[in-house]
């Protein structure tokens, strides 16, 4: 049986998440460059790069970027963007990368983590981050803030995108935030259904996962505009750390 993420990151994902823009990615990359303190020309791995928004912004900023994702559809979109030839694009599962490492930094952005049921599978991802990094190399993992998600969950919403009606239902269940998405197109009443599921790791548990992979945490930010993470008010938990 295929996993939810194998089905969800296809053609319809491009419709559901069309609102994620490239300008926002540039702002986020500017902050990341400051946190990572990397010289121009450094090797950066964008792990779960999706449509390549951040990979392209990092390449534009003068870094040697490799973008990895499991979804061939999203990689196709990434390769079609202006400037895509400056990035090395690669299809792979994030738990087992066909790369030798040697990166100055690894970034994993916009909750591209917590997809698996077993904690050990998440640690495999973090061990790959460790393996990809040079000693002294830095990482950024940008994850949701579970406390904020629970407090501000919108159980149901609908919106239109061109000829598509997007119906989204959200719930907290068994330690996960779960989302069911139904797309219906005008002229075709056959609904397309998708499911997303992310494990809710509070700060202390996430710290333990990072430590279990041999990585060292240096800072936790609450957003790309906030310096300090605040459990009640921050929308994100952005972990910055190093391979010792």
Buried (B, 14 or more C-beta within 10 A) or exposed (E): EEEBBEBBBBEBBBBBEEEEEBEBBBEBBEBBBEBBEBEEEBBBBBBBBBBBBBBBBBBBBBBBBBBBBBBEBBBEBBBEBEEBEBBBBBEBBBBEBEBEBEBBBBBBBBBBBBBBEEBEBBBBBBBBBBBBBBEEBBBBBBBBBBBBBEEEEEEEEEEEEEEBBBBBBBEBEEEBBBBBBBBBBEEEEEEBEBEBBBBBBEBEEBBEBBBBBBBEBEEBBBBBEBEEBEEEEBBBBBBBBBBE
